[in-house]
Amino acid sequence: HNCFFPQIQLLDEIHEEHPNATFILNFRPVNDWIKSARNFDGMAGRYTKCDIPGLPKRVGKKDQDLRNWYCGHVRHIREFVALHPSHALIELDLYDMERSATVMAKLFQVKERTMGRKKRKVE
């Protein structure tokens, strides 16, 4: 199965090419992420068919498998940035749209937009 997630699979290459890159890690409660991954065009199933570091193949039938991978991925990104201090890591709460919009506007030096700031319910 052809899958490619450079933000997961190519961290060393990103570091080599862009040693001052800023990484953005979007958060939502892990159970909401799992629901989203299962409901968005079968993403959870696609993840488990890919060669994603830390996610054993064909494990996605149990939520705990995805939960363990998600938490491990977050730890891995944090550790990677800690080992490469030329990078910045910005963690955004997807359910705190107002704060996230403020952080992004400051980061990218643009005016904040008021569109899309309502909380969305994950189905």
Secondary structure as the mmCIF struct_conf table of DSSP 4:
data_model
#
loop_
_struct_conf.conf_type_id
_struct_conf.id
_struct_conf.beg_label_comp_id
_struct_conf.beg_label_asym_id
_struct_conf.beg_label_seq_id
_struct_conf.end_label_comp_id
_struct_conf.end_label_asym_id
_struct_conf.end_label_seq_id
HELX_RH_AL_P HELX_RH_AL_P1 PRO A 6 GLN A 9
HELX_RH_AL_P HELX_RH_AL_P2 LEU A 11 GLU A 17
TURN_TY1_P TURN_TY1_P1 PRO A 19 ASN A 20
HELX_LH_PP_P HELX_LH_PP_P1 ALA A 21 ALA A 21
STRN STRN1 THR A 22 PHE A 27
HELX_RH_AL_P HELX_RH_AL_P3 VAL A 30 ASN A 39
BEND BEND1 PHE A 40 PHE A 40
TURN_TY1_P TURN_TY1_P2 ASP A 41 GLY A 42
HELX_RH_AL_P HELX_RH_AL_P4 MET A 43 LYS A 49
BEND BEND2 CYS A 50 CYS A 50
TURN_TY1_P TURN_TY1_P3 PRO A 53 GLY A 54
TURN_TY1_P TURN_TY1_P4 LYS A 57 ARG A 58
TURN_TY1_P TURN_TY1_P5 GLY A 60 LYS A 61
BEND BEND3 LYS A 62 LYS A 62
HELX_RH_AL_P HELX_RH_AL_P5 ASP A 63 LEU A 83
TURN_TY1_P TURN_TY1_P6 PRO A 85 SER A 86
BEND BEND4 HIS A 87 HIS A 87
STRN STRN2 ALA A 88 ASP A 93
TURN_TY1_P TURN_TY1_P7 LEU A 94 TYR A 95
HELX_RH_AL_P HELX_RH_AL_P6 MET A 97 PHE A 108
TURN_TY1_P TURN_TY1_P8 GLN A 109 GLN A 109
TURN_TY1_P TURN_TY1_P9 MET A 115 GLY A 116
BEND BEND5 LYS A 118 LYS A 118
#
